[in-house]
Amino acid sequence: MKKRKVDIAACPVCGSRRIGMGKLNSGVLFGVTSWKSVCEDCGYQGEPLLFDSEEEYKLFKNALEEQKKNKKSI
């Protein structure tokens, strides 16, 4: 049996999974400016990262957290 692809979309800046099509109040006007996804947590506008599995997403989130820790300690 073939495994089903998961496709988890996440913000490349903060790792949030609350990323979707922009709304007028987020500063993105579809059809006039461009087609952008918007992160509801940090406001990032652009293409989300896509992950094939929950494990890949967790590895990315852990790497983001490590990066934040290292920046705080500098």
PDB file of N, CA, C and O in Angstrom:
ATOM      1  N   MET A   1       0.839  -1.184   0.000  1.00  0.00           N
ATOM      2  CA  MET A   1       0.000   0.000   0.000  1.00  0.00           C
ATOM      3  C   MET A   1       0.885   1.249   0.000  1.00  0.00           C
ATOM      4  O   MET A   1       1.831   1.338   0.783  1.00  0.00           O
ATOM      5  N   LYS A   2       0.586   2.201  -0.864  1.00  0.00           N
ATOM      6  CA  LYS A   2       1.363   3.418  -0.998  1.00  0.00           C
ATOM      7  C   LYS A   2       0.990   4.411   0.094  1.00  0.00           C
ATOM      8  O   LYS A   2      -0.187   4.610   0.395  1.00  0.00           O
ATOM      9  N   LYS A   3       2.039   5.051   0.700  1.00  0.00           N
ATOM     10  CA  LYS A   3       1.801   6.045   1.730  1.00  0.00           C
ATOM     11  C   LYS A   3       1.225   7.317   1.129  1.00  0.00           C
ATOM     12  O   LYS A   3       1.649   7.750   0.058  1.00  0.00           O
ATOM     13  N   ARG A   4       0.278   7.904   1.805  1.00  0.00           N
ATOM     14  CA  ARG A   4      -0.345   9.139   1.359  1.00  0.00           C
ATOM     15  C   ARG A   4       0.523  10.331   1.750  1.00  0.00           C
ATOM     16  O   ARG A   4       1.013  10.398   2.877  1.00  0.00           O
ATOM     17  N   LYS A   5       0.716  11.268   0.827  1.00  0.00           N
ATOM     18  CA  LYS A   5       1.493  12.462   1.089  1.00  0.00           C
ATOM     19  C   LYS A   5       0.690  13.393   1.986  1.00  0.00           C
ATOM     20  O   LYS A   5      -0.505  13.589   1.766  1.00  0.00           O
ATOM     21  N   VAL A   6       1.344  13.972   3.004  1.00  0.00           N
ATOM     22  CA  VAL A   6       0.651  14.774   3.999  1.00  0.00           C
ATOM     23  C   VAL A   6       0.556  16.241   3.594  1.00  0.00           C
ATOM     24  O   VAL A   6      -0.514  16.835   3.728  1.00  0.00           O
ATOM     25  N   ASP A   7       1.620  16.837   3.111  1.00  0.00           N
ATOM     26  CA  ASP A   7       1.681  18.258   2.754  1.00  0.00           C
ATOM     27  C   ASP A   7       1.234  19.175   3.889  1.00  0.00           C
ATOM     28  O   ASP A   7       0.087  19.619   3.933  1.00  0.00           O
ATOM     29  N   ILE A   8       2.141  19.442   4.786  1.00  0.00           N
ATOM     30  CA  ILE A   8       1.915  20.376   5.886  1.00  0.00           C
ATOM     31  C   ILE A   8       2.498  21.710   5.464  1.00  0.00           C
ATOM     32  O   ILE A   8       3.678  21.784   5.121  1.00  0.00           O
ATOM     33  N   ALA A   9       1.693  22.770   5.483  1.00  0.00           N
ATOM     34  CA  ALA A   9       2.165  24.113   5.142  1.00  0.00           C
ATOM     35  C   ALA A   9       2.543  24.834   6.426  1.00  0.00           C
ATOM     36  O   ALA A   9       1.803  24.806   7.409  1.00  0.00           O
ATOM     37  N   ALA A  10       3.714  25.485   6.405  1.00  0.00           N
ATOM     38  CA  ALA A  10       4.182  26.205   7.585  1.00  0.00           C
ATOM     39  C   ALA A  10       4.900  27.480   7.173  1.00  0.00           C
ATOM     40  O   ALA A  10       5.452  27.581   6.078  1.00  0.00           O
ATOM     41  N   CYS A  11       4.877  28.439   8.070  1.00  0.00           N
ATOM     42  CA  CYS A  11       5.572  29.704   7.847  1.00  0.00           C
ATOM     43  C   CYS A  11       7.081  29.485   7.937  1.00  0.00           C
ATOM     44  O   CYS A  11       7.549  28.874   8.897  1.00  0.00           O
ATOM     45  N   PRO A  12       7.855  29.970   6.960  1.00  0.00           N
ATOM     46  CA  PRO A  12       9.304  29.793   7.014  1.00  0.00           C
ATOM     47  C   PRO A  12       9.981  30.671   8.061  1.00  0.00           C
ATOM     48  O   PRO A  12      11.141  30.436   8.397  1.00  0.00           O
ATOM     49  N   VAL A  13       9.289  31.669   8.578  1.00  0.00           N
ATOM     50  CA  VAL A  13       9.870  32.584   9.565  1.00  0.00           C
ATOM     51  C   VAL A  13       9.674  32.078  10.994  1.00  0.00           C
ATOM     52  O   VAL A  13      10.632  31.963  11.758  1.00  0.00           O
ATOM     53  N   CYS A  14       8.406  31.774  11.352  1.00  0.00           N
ATOM     54  CA  CYS A  14       8.124  31.389  12.734  1.00  0.00           C
ATOM     55  C   CYS A  14       7.719  29.930  12.889  1.00  0.00           C
ATOM     56  O   CYS A  14       7.651  29.431  14.013  1.00  0.00           O
ATOM     57  N   GLY A  15       7.447  29.229  11.783  1.00  0.00           N
ATOM     58  CA  GLY A  15       7.086  27.821  11.844  1.00  0.00           C
ATOM     59  C   GLY A  15       5.616  27.552  12.107  1.00  0.00           C
ATOM     60  O   GLY A  15       5.213  26.395  12.222  1.00  0.00           O
ATOM     61  N   SER A  16       4.810  28.597  12.205  1.00  0.00           N
ATOM     62  CA  SER A  16       3.388  28.431  12.475  1.00  0.00           C
ATOM     63  C   SER A  16       2.691  27.696  11.332  1.00  0.00           C
ATOM     64  O   SER A  16       3.044  27.850  10.163  1.00  0.00           O
ATOM     65  N   ARG A  17       1.705  26.903  11.696  1.00  0.00           N
ATOM     66  CA  ARG A  17       0.895  26.232  10.686  1.00  0.00           C
ATOM     67  C   ARG A  17      -0.359  27.047  10.375  1.00  0.00           C
ATOM     68  O   ARG A  17      -1.196  26.632   9.573  1.00  0.00           O
ATOM     69  N   ARG A  18      -0.478  28.207  11.015  1.00  0.00           N
ATOM     70  CA  ARG A  18      -1.620  29.091  10.775  1.00  0.00           C
ATOM     71  C   ARG A  18      -1.275  30.047   9.629  1.00  0.00           C
ATOM     72  O   ARG A  18      -1.174  31.259   9.820  1.00  0.00           O
ATOM     73  N   ILE A  19      -1.100  29.484   8.456  1.00  0.00           N
ATOM     74  CA  ILE A  19      -0.742  30.261   7.276  1.00  0.00           C
ATOM     75  C   ILE A  19      -1.760  29.942   6.189  1.00  0.00           C
ATOM     76  O   ILE A  19      -2.079  28.781   5.933  1.00  0.00           O
ATOM     77  N   GLY A  20      -2.255  30.987   5.564  1.00  0.00           N
ATOM     78  CA  GLY A  20      -3.274  30.783   4.551  1.00  0.00           C
ATOM     79  C   GLY A  20      -3.336  31.969   3.608  1.00  0.00           C
ATOM     80  O   GLY A  20      -2.471  32.844   3.631  1.00  0.00           O
ATOM     81  N   MET A  21      -4.361  31.988   2.787  1.00  0.00           N
ATOM     82  CA  MET A  21      -4.507  33.070   1.821  1.00  0.00           C
ATOM     83  C   MET A  21      -4.722  34.390   2.559  1.00  0.00           C
ATOM     84  O   MET A  21      -5.474  34.457   3.531  1.00  0.00           O
ATOM     85  N   GLY A  22      -4.054  35.429   2.082  1.00  0.00           N
ATOM     86  CA  GLY A  22      -4.177  36.738   2.697  1.00  0.00           C
ATOM     87  C   GLY A  22      -5.569  37.312   2.535  1.00  0.00           C
ATOM     88  O   GLY A  22      -6.298  36.984   1.599  1.00  0.00           O
ATOM     89  N   LYS A  23      -5.913  38.166   3.459  1.00  0.00           N
ATOM     90  CA  LYS A  23      -7.198  38.844   3.417  1.00  0.00           C
ATOM     91  C   LYS A  23      -6.937  40.331   3.205  1.00  0.00           C
ATOM     92  O   LYS A  23      -5.816  40.805   3.390  1.00  0.00           O
ATOM     93  N   LEU A  24      -7.949  41.040   2.827  1.00  0.00           N
ATOM     94  CA  LEU A  24      -7.818  42.466   2.560  1.00  0.00           C
ATOM     95  C   LEU A  24      -7.209  43.203   3.755  1.00  0.00           C
ATOM     96  O   LEU A  24      -6.385  44.098   3.569  1.00  0.00           O
ATOM     97  N   ASN A  25      -7.603  42.839   4.978  1.00  0.00           N
ATOM     98  CA  ASN A  25      -7.085  43.531   6.162  1.00  0.00           C
ATOM     99  C   ASN A  25      -5.641  43.167   6.499  1.00  0.00           C
ATOM    100  O   ASN A  25      -5.052  43.766   7.400  1.00  0.00           O
ATOM    101  N   SER A  26      -5.054  42.185   5.786  1.00  0.00           N
ATOM    102  CA  SER A  26      -3.652  41.826   6.026  1.00  0.00           C
ATOM    103  C   SER A  26      -2.721  42.549   5.051  1.00  0.00           C
ATOM    104  O   SER A  26      -1.515  42.303   5.043  1.00  0.00           O
ATOM    105  N   GLY A  27      -3.281  43.435   4.236  1.00  0.00           N
ATOM    106  CA  GLY A  27      -2.464  44.205   3.311  1.00  0.00           C
ATOM    107  C   GLY A  27      -2.251  43.545   1.975  1.00  0.00           C
ATOM    108  O   GLY A  27      -1.488  44.050   1.152  1.00  0.00           O
ATOM    109  N   VAL A  28      -2.915  42.415   1.737  1.00  0.00           N
ATOM    110  CA  VAL A  28      -2.768  41.712   0.472  1.00  0.00           C
ATOM    111  C   VAL A  28      -4.094  41.815  -0.265  1.00  0.00           C
ATOM    112  O   VAL A  28      -5.132  41.414   0.262  1.00  0.00           O
ATOM    113  N   LEU A  29      -4.068  42.335  -1.449  1.00  0.00           N
ATOM    114  CA  LEU A  29      -5.273  42.451  -2.257  1.00  0.00           C
ATOM    115  C   LEU A  29      -5.124  41.519  -3.438  1.00  0.00           C
ATOM    116  O   LEU A  29      -4.402  41.828  -4.386  1.00  0.00           O
ATOM    117  N   PHE A  30      -5.798  40.380  -3.394  1.00  0.00           N
ATOM    118  CA  PHE A  30      -5.663  39.373  -4.434  1.00  0.00           C
ATOM    119  C   PHE A  30      -6.185  39.887  -5.763  1.00  0.00           C
ATOM    120  O   PHE A  30      -7.192  40.592  -5.826  1.00  0.00           O
ATOM    121  N   GLY A  31      -5.478  39.518  -6.822  1.00  0.00           N
ATOM    122  CA  GLY A  31      -5.876  39.917  -8.158  1.00  0.00           C
ATOM    123  C   GLY A  31      -5.363  41.287  -8.543  1.00  0.00           C
ATOM    124  O   GLY A  31      -5.361  41.639  -9.723  1.00  0.00           O
ATOM    125  N   VAL A  32      -4.929  42.062  -7.569  1.00  0.00           N
ATOM    126  CA  VAL A  32      -4.406  43.395  -7.862  1.00  0.00           C
ATOM    127  C   VAL A  32      -2.904  43.419  -7.630  1.00  0.00           C
ATOM    128  O   VAL A  32      -2.160  43.885  -8.492  1.00  0.00           O
ATOM    129  N   THR A  33      -2.446  42.932  -6.496  1.00  0.00           N
ATOM    130  CA  THR A  33      -1.010  42.945  -6.214  1.00  0.00           C
ATOM    131  C   THR A  33      -0.388  41.598  -6.564  1.00  0.00           C
ATOM    132  O   THR A  33       0.335  41.494  -7.555  1.00  0.00           O
ATOM    133  N   SER A  34      -0.654  40.578  -5.775  1.00  0.00           N
ATOM    134  CA  SER A  34      -0.119  39.240  -6.050  1.00  0.00           C
ATOM    135  C   SER A  34      -0.842  38.222  -5.178  1.00  0.00           C
ATOM    136  O   SER A  34      -1.587  38.575  -4.263  1.00  0.00           O
ATOM    137  N   TRP A  35      -0.603  36.954  -5.484  1.00  0.00           N
ATOM    138  CA  TRP A  35      -1.169  35.874  -4.681  1.00  0.00           C
ATOM    139  C   TRP A  35      -0.173  35.526  -3.597  1.00  0.00           C
ATOM    140  O   TRP A  35       0.877  34.951  -3.881  1.00  0.00           O
ATOM    141  N   LYS A  36      -0.486  35.866  -2.363  1.00  0.00           N
ATOM    142  CA  LYS A  36       0.429  35.590  -1.270  1.00  0.00           C
ATOM    143  C   LYS A  36      -0.289  34.870  -0.149  1.00  0.00           C
ATOM    144  O   LYS A  36      -1.477  35.077   0.097  1.00  0.00           O
ATOM    145  N   SER A  37       0.463  34.022   0.518  1.00  0.00           N
ATOM    146  CA  SER A  37      -0.020  33.425   1.756  1.00  0.00           C
ATOM    147  C   SER A  37       0.445  34.335   2.879  1.00  0.00           C
ATOM    148  O   SER A  37       1.484  34.986   2.769  1.00  0.00           O
ATOM    149  N   VAL A  38      -0.318  34.380   3.948  1.00  0.00           N
ATOM    150  CA  VAL A  38       0.006  35.241   5.082  1.00  0.00           C
ATOM    151  C   VAL A  38      -0.032  34.414   6.357  1.00  0.00           C
ATOM    152  O   VAL A  38      -0.970  33.650   6.586  1.00  0.00           O
ATOM    153  N   CYS A  39       1.000  34.572   7.189  1.00  0.00           N
ATOM    154  CA  CYS A  39       1.052  33.900   8.483  1.00  0.00           C
ATOM    155  C   CYS A  39       0.226  34.717   9.472  1.00  0.00           C
ATOM    156  O   CYS A  39       0.438  35.920   9.621  1.00  0.00           O
ATOM    157  N   GLU A  40      -0.706  34.065  10.140  1.00  0.00           N
ATOM    158  CA  GLU A  40      -1.555  34.745  11.110  1.00  0.00           C
ATOM    159  C   GLU A  40      -0.806  35.077  12.395  1.00  0.00           C
ATOM    160  O   GLU A  40      -1.271  35.904  13.180  1.00  0.00           O
ATOM    161  N   ASP A  41       0.348  34.446  12.625  1.00  0.00           N
ATOM    162  CA  ASP A  41       1.087  34.678  13.862  1.00  0.00           C
ATOM    163  C   ASP A  41       2.159  35.762  13.745  1.00  0.00           C
ATOM    164  O   ASP A  41       2.292  36.592  14.644  1.00  0.00           O
ATOM    165  N   CYS A  42       2.932  35.767  12.641  1.00  0.00           N
ATOM    166  CA  CYS A  42       4.023  36.746  12.539  1.00  0.00           C
ATOM    167  C   CYS A  42       3.835  37.748  11.402  1.00  0.00           C
ATOM    168  O   CYS A  42       4.586  38.720  11.308  1.00  0.00           O
ATOM    169  N   GLY A  43       2.842  37.525  10.535  1.00  0.00           N
ATOM    170  CA  GLY A  43       2.573  38.469   9.453  1.00  0.00           C
ATOM    171  C   GLY A  43       3.373  38.237   8.186  1.00  0.00           C
ATOM    172  O   GLY A  43       3.259  39.014   7.238  1.00  0.00           O
ATOM    173  N   TYR A  44       4.184  37.181   8.146  1.00  0.00           N
ATOM    174  CA  TYR A  44       4.961  36.859   6.937  1.00  0.00           C
ATOM    175  C   TYR A  44       4.040  36.768   5.733  1.00  0.00           C
ATOM    176  O   TYR A  44       2.951  36.199   5.813  1.00  0.00           O
ATOM    177  N   GLN A  45       4.486  37.334   4.609  1.00  0.00           N
ATOM    178  CA  GLN A  45       3.738  37.243   3.357  1.00  0.00           C
ATOM    179  C   GLN A  45       4.630  36.614   2.303  1.00  0.00           C
ATOM    180  O   GLN A  45       5.707  37.135   2.011  1.00  0.00           O
ATOM    181  N   GLY A  46       4.204  35.517   1.736  1.00  0.00           N
ATOM    182  CA  GLY A  46       4.979  34.823   0.716  1.00  0.00           C
ATOM    183  C   GLY A  46       4.608  33.355   0.677  1.00  0.00           C
ATOM    184  O   GLY A  46       3.571  32.947   1.200  1.00  0.00           O
ATOM    185  N   GLU A  47       5.458  32.577   0.059  1.00  0.00           N
ATOM    186  CA  GLU A  47       5.201  31.145  -0.083  1.00  0.00           C
ATOM    187  C   GLU A  47       5.482  30.410   1.235  1.00  0.00           C
ATOM    188  O   GLU A  47       6.496  30.672   1.881  1.00  0.00           O
ATOM    189  N   PRO A  48       4.604  29.503   1.633  1.00  0.00           N
ATOM    190  CA  PRO A  48       4.874  28.690   2.827  1.00  0.00           C
ATOM    191  C   PRO A  48       5.826  27.549   2.491  1.00  0.00           C
ATOM    192  O   PRO A  48       6.012  27.203   1.324  1.00  0.00           O
ATOM    193  N   LEU A  49       6.420  26.976   3.517  1.00  0.00           N
ATOM    194  CA  LEU A  49       7.196  25.746   3.349  1.00  0.00           C
ATOM    195  C   LEU A  49       6.220  24.588   3.390  1.00  0.00           C
ATOM    196  O   LEU A  49       5.264  24.610   4.165  1.00  0.00           O
ATOM    197  N   LEU A  50       6.452  23.572   2.562  1.00  0.00           N
ATOM    198  CA  LEU A  50       5.602  22.389   2.548  1.00  0.00           C
ATOM    199  C   LEU A  50       6.408  21.183   3.022  1.00  0.00           C
ATOM    200  O   LEU A  50       7.523  20.946   2.558  1.00  0.00           O
ATOM    201  N   PHE A  51       5.834  20.432   3.944  1.00  0.00           N
ATOM    202  CA  PHE A  51       6.483  19.247   4.494  1.00  0.00           C
ATOM    203  C   PHE A  51       5.661  18.019   4.144  1.00  0.00           C
ATOM    204  O   PHE A  51       4.431  18.068   4.135  1.00  0.00           O
ATOM    205  N   ASP A  52       6.345  16.919   3.858  1.00  0.00           N
ATOM    206  CA  ASP A  52       5.683  15.666   3.490  1.00  0.00           C
ATOM    207  C   ASP A  52       5.190  14.877   4.697  1.00  0.00           C
ATOM    208  O   ASP A  52       4.333  14.002   4.565  1.00  0.00           O
ATOM    209  N   SER A  53       5.734  15.188   5.877  1.00  0.00           N
ATOM    210  CA  SER A  53       5.338  14.414   7.055  1.00  0.00           C
ATOM    211  C   SER A  53       5.423  15.285   8.308  1.00  0.00           C
ATOM    212  O   SER A  53       6.082  16.324   8.338  1.00  0.00           O
ATOM    213  N   GLU A  54       4.733  14.815   9.325  1.00  0.00           N
ATOM    214  CA  GLU A  54       4.759  15.490  10.628  1.00  0.00           C
ATOM    215  C   GLU A  54       6.179  15.477  11.196  1.00  0.00           C
ATOM    216  O   GLU A  54       6.593  16.427  11.861  1.00  0.00           O
ATOM    217  N   GLU A  55       6.916  14.412  10.936  1.00  0.00           N
ATOM    218  CA  GLU A  55       8.289  14.294  11.438  1.00  0.00           C
ATOM    219  C   GLU A  55       9.188  15.374  10.829  1.00  0.00           C
ATOM    220  O   GLU A  55       9.983  15.995  11.534  1.00  0.00           O
ATOM    221  N   GLU A  56       9.058  15.595   9.515  1.00  0.00           N
ATOM    222  CA  GLU A  56       9.846  16.649   8.860  1.00  0.00           C
ATOM    223  C   GLU A  56       9.510  18.018   9.457  1.00  0.00           C
ATOM    224  O   GLU A  56      10.398  18.835   9.701  1.00  0.00           O
ATOM    225  N   TYR A  57       8.226  18.254   9.685  1.00  0.00           N
ATOM    226  CA  TYR A  57       7.804  19.536  10.258  1.00  0.00           C
ATOM    227  C   TYR A  57       8.394  19.715  11.657  1.00  0.00           C
ATOM    228  O   TYR A  57       8.870  20.800  11.991  1.00  0.00           O
ATOM    229  N   LYS A  58       8.366  18.668  12.473  1.00  0.00           N
ATOM    230  CA  LYS A  58       8.910  18.750  13.832  1.00  0.00           C
ATOM    231  C   LYS A  58      10.409  19.028  13.818  1.00  0.00           C
ATOM    232  O   LYS A  58      10.907  19.780  14.656  1.00  0.00           O
ATOM    233  N   LEU A  59      11.135  18.423  12.868  1.00  0.00           N
ATOM    234  CA  LEU A  59      12.572  18.697  12.747  1.00  0.00           C
ATOM    235  C   LEU A  59      12.814  20.173  12.425  1.00  0.00           C
ATOM    236  O   LEU A  59      13.721  20.794  12.979  1.00  0.00           O
ATOM    237  N   PHE A  60      12.001  20.725  11.531  1.00  0.00           N
ATOM    238  CA  PHE A  60      12.114  22.138  11.181  1.00  0.00           C
ATOM    239  C   PHE A  60      11.824  23.021  12.393  1.00  0.00           C
ATOM    240  O   PHE A  60      12.572  23.960  12.663  1.00  0.00           O
ATOM    241  N   LYS A  61      10.737  22.730  13.133  1.00  0.00           N
ATOM    242  CA  LYS A  61      10.382  23.512  14.320  1.00  0.00           C
ATOM    243  C   LYS A  61      11.495  23.455  15.361  1.00  0.00           C
ATOM    244  O   LYS A  61      11.823  24.472  15.971  1.00  0.00           O
ATOM    245  N   ASN A  62      12.074  22.280  15.570  1.00  0.00           N
ATOM    246  CA  ASN A  62      13.175  22.146  16.530  1.00  0.00           C
ATOM    247  C   ASN A  62      14.378  22.972  16.105  1.00  0.00           C
ATOM    248  O   ASN A  62      15.030  23.596  16.942  1.00  0.00           O
ATOM    249  N   ALA A  63      14.677  22.981  14.807  1.00  0.00           N
ATOM    250  CA  ALA A  63      15.797  23.775  14.304  1.00  0.00           C
ATOM    251  C   ALA A  63      15.536  25.264  14.501  1.00  0.00           C
ATOM    252  O   ALA A  63      16.451  26.011  14.848  1.00  0.00           O
ATOM    253  N   LEU A  64      14.298  25.703  14.285  1.00  0.00           N
ATOM    254  CA  LEU A  64      13.944  27.110  14.516  1.00  0.00           C
ATOM    255  C   LEU A  64      14.131  27.481  15.982  1.00  0.00           C
ATOM    256  O   LEU A  64      14.678  28.541  16.286  1.00  0.00           O
ATOM    257  N   GLU A  65      13.684  26.627  16.887  1.00  0.00           N
ATOM    258  CA  GLU A  65      13.825  26.884  18.316  1.00  0.00           C
ATOM    259  C   GLU A  65      15.288  26.959  18.721  1.00  0.00           C
ATOM    260  O   GLU A  65      15.661  27.815  19.522  1.00  0.00           O
ATOM    261  N   GLU A  66      16.129  26.071  18.177  1.00  0.00           N
ATOM    262  CA  GLU A  66      17.568  26.107  18.455  1.00  0.00           C
ATOM    263  C   GLU A  66      18.181  27.409  17.968  1.00  0.00           C
ATOM    264  O   GLU A  66      19.008  28.014  18.649  1.00  0.00           O
ATOM    265  N   GLN A  67      17.763  27.833  16.777  1.00  0.00           N
ATOM    266  CA  GLN A  67      18.273  29.077  16.196  1.00  0.00           C
ATOM    267  C   GLN A  67      17.913  30.261  17.100  1.00  0.00           C
ATOM    268  O   GLN A  67      18.744  31.141  17.321  1.00  0.00           O
ATOM    269  N   LYS A  68      16.695  30.289  17.618  1.00  0.00           N
ATOM    270  CA  LYS A  68      16.265  31.369  18.502  1.00  0.00           C
ATOM    271  C   LYS A  68      17.067  31.381  19.790  1.00  0.00           C
ATOM    272  O   LYS A  68      17.451  32.444  20.276  1.00  0.00           O
ATOM    273  N   LYS A  69      17.327  30.175  20.357  1.00  0.00           N
ATOM    274  CA  LYS A  69      18.127  30.068  21.574  1.00  0.00           C
ATOM    275  C   LYS A  69      19.528  30.608  21.346  1.00  0.00           C
ATOM    276  O   LYS A  69      20.059  31.343  22.178  1.00  0.00           O
ATOM    277  N   ASN A  70      20.130  30.240  20.211  1.00  0.00           N
ATOM    278  CA  ASN A  70      21.493  30.675  19.910  1.00  0.00           C
ATOM    279  C   ASN A  70      21.573  32.176  19.722  1.00  0.00           C
ATOM    280  O   ASN A  70      22.560  32.792  20.123  1.00  0.00           O
ATOM    281  N   LYS A  71      20.553  32.783  19.120  1.00  0.00           N
ATOM    282  CA  LYS A  71      20.543  34.229  18.934  1.00  0.00           C
ATOM    283  C   LYS A  71      20.429  34.963  20.270  1.00  0.00           C
ATOM    284  O   LYS A  71      21.031  36.021  20.451  1.00  0.00           O
ATOM    285  N   LYS A  72      19.655  34.399  21.209  1.00  0.00           N
ATOM    286  CA  LYS A  72      19.482  35.023  22.526  1.00  0.00           C
ATOM    287  C   LYS A  72      20.766  34.973  23.332  1.00  0.00           C
ATOM    288  O   LYS A  72      21.044  35.886  24.110  1.00  0.00           O
ATOM    289  N   SER A  73      21.554  33.914  23.156  1.00  0.00           N
ATOM    290  CA  SER A  73      22.758  33.754  23.951  1.00  0.00           C
ATOM    291  C   SER A  73      23.941  34.582  23.439  1.00  0.00           C
ATOM    292  O   SER A  73      24.963  34.688  24.117  1.00  0.00           O
ATOM    293  N   ILE A  74      23.807  35.163  22.257  1.00  0.00           N
ATOM    294  CA  ILE A  74      24.912  35.962  21.686  1.00  0.00           C
ATOM    295  C   ILE A  74      24.892  37.351  22.237  1.00  0.00           C
ATOM    296  O   ILE A  74      25.739  38.169  21.879  1.00  0.00           O
TER     297      ILE A  74
END
